[in-house]
Amino acid sequence: MGIKDDAVEVRAQGWRTLAALHGLIEGELERALQAKSQLSVVEYTVLDALSRQDGWHMRMQQLARATALSASATTRLVNRLEDRGLLTRILCADDRRGIYTELTTSGVALLDDVRPVHDATLERALAEAQAVPELTALVEALPGLRASV
């Protein structure tokens, strides 16, 4: 293996480590959120992202970025959450093509109810991951990272 090959392998190993940590955390969160509120991780992510917005709404394309979903998958997800009465869509007053997504009162209440379960599960999953030698350094690096979403 040459130097370039070594660099590729180091990046690939980093990616595999990140994927392992993500899978571990997502699995724990999925089980806890489903048990508490019949929410998936991505549905929780939508409610959480909307709750962090001034005015509690986002354009659909912003929501797609926040959830790492395609536009069509985001639309299907929003449809499901809207059918459950957790969010609503609002036409943008200054751009008739734009659609905002906003939490309903029921969405806020459900998020307030399930957020402690999410946070406790995340904390527990990270503590478990930190005990795995291959994941320790990555878990320890997390507090220094900032989300750009």
C-alpha positions in Angstrom: 0.0 0.0 0.0 1.3 3.5 -0.9 0.8 6.7 1.1 -2.4 7.5 -0.9 -3.7 4.1 -0.2 -3.0 4.5 3.5 -4.9 7.8 3.6 -7.9 6.2 1.9 -7.9 3.4 4.4 -7.6 5.8 7.3 -10.6 7.7 6.0 -12.5 4.5 5.3 -11.8 3.3 8.9 -13.0 6.6 10.3 -16.2 6.3 8.2 -16.8 2.8 9.4 -16.3 3.9 13.0 -18.8 6.8 12.5 -21.3 4.5 10.9 -21.0 2.0 13.8 -21.6 4.7 16.4 -24.5 6.1 14.3 -26.1 2.7 14.0 -25.8 2.0 17.7 -27.3 5.3 18.7 -30.0 5.3 16.1 -31.1 1.7 17.1 -31.4 2.7 20.8 -33.3 5.9 20.0 -35.6 4.1 17.5 -36.7 1.5 20.2 -37.2 4.2 22.9 -39.1 6.6 20.7 -41.4 3.9 19.3 -42.1 2.6 22.8 -42.9 6.0 24.2 -44.7 7.8 21.3 -44.8 5.7 18.1 -42.3 8.2 16.6 -39.4 7.2 14.5 -36.0 8.8 14.9 -36.5 10.9 11.7 -40.0 11.9 12.8 -38.5 13.1 16.1 -35.8 14.9 14.2 -38.5 16.8 12.2 -40.4 17.9 15.4 -37.1 18.8 17.1 -35.8 20.8 14.1 -39.1 22.7 13.8 -39.2 23.5 17.6 -35.7 25.2 17.2 -36.9 27.7 14.6 -37.9 31.2 15.3 -41.7 31.1 14.7 -41.5 27.3 14.8 -41.6 26.8 11.0 -39.3 25.9 8.2 -39.4 25.6 4.4 -39.7 22.1 3.1 -36.2 22.2 1.5 -34.7 23.3 4.9 -36.5 20.4 6.5 -35.1 18.0 3.9 -31.6 19.2 4.7 -32.2 18.9 8.5 -33.3 15.3 8.1 -30.9 14.3 5.3 -33.9 13.1 3.2 -34.8 13.7 -0.4 -37.5 16.1 -1.3 -40.0 13.3 -2.0 -39.2 11.4 1.2 -39.5 14.7 3.2 -43.0 15.2 1.6 -44.1 11.7 2.6 -42.8 12.2 6.1 -44.5 15.6 6.5 -47.7 14.0 5.2 -47.6 11.3 7.9 -46.9 13.8 10.6 -49.6 16.1 9.3 -52.1 13.2 9.3 -51.2 12.6 13.0 -52.0 16.3 13.7 -48.4 17.0 14.7 -47.6 19.7 12.1 -49.2 21.7 9.5 -48.2 23.4 6.2 -48.6 27.0 5.5 -48.2 28.8 2.1 -45.4 31.4 2.1 -47.0 34.9 1.8 -44.1 36.4 -0.3 -43.4 33.3 -2.5 -46.5 31.4 -3.6 -44.4 28.4 -4.5 -42.9 28.2 -1.0 -44.4 26.1 1.7 -43.6 26.3 5.4 -44.0 23.4 7.8 -45.0 24.3 11.4 -45.6 22.4 14.6 -49.1 22.2 15.9 -50.0 22.5 19.6 -50.2 18.6 19.6 -46.8 18.4 18.0 -45.3 20.7 20.7 -47.0 18.7 23.4 -45.7 15.3 22.0 -42.2 16.7 21.6 -42.2 18.0 25.2 -43.4 14.6 26.4 -40.8 12.5 24.4 -37.8 14.8 24.6 -36.7 13.6 28.0 -36.8 10.0 26.7 -34.8 10.9 23.7 -32.2 12.8 25.8 -31.8 10.0 28.4 -31.6 7.3 25.7 -29.0 9.3 23.8 -26.9 9.8 27.0 -27.1 6.1 27.8 -26.2 5.1 24.3 -23.2 7.4 24.2 -22.1 6.0 27.6 -22.3 2.5 26.3 -20.5 3.5 23.1 -17.7 5.1 25.1 -17.0 1.8 26.7 -16.3 0.2 23.3 -12.6 0.8 22.6 -13.1 1.4 18.9 -15.7 4.1 19.6 -14.2 5.8 22.6 -12.3 8.5 20.8 -15.2 9.4 18.5 -17.6 9.7 21.5 -15.1 11.9 23.3 -14.8 14.2 20.3 -18.6 14.8 20.0 -18.8 17.6 22.6 -16.4 19.7 20.5 -18.5 19.5 17.3 -21.2 22.0 16.4 -24.2 21.2 14.2 -24.6 23.4 11.2 -28.3 22.6 10.7 
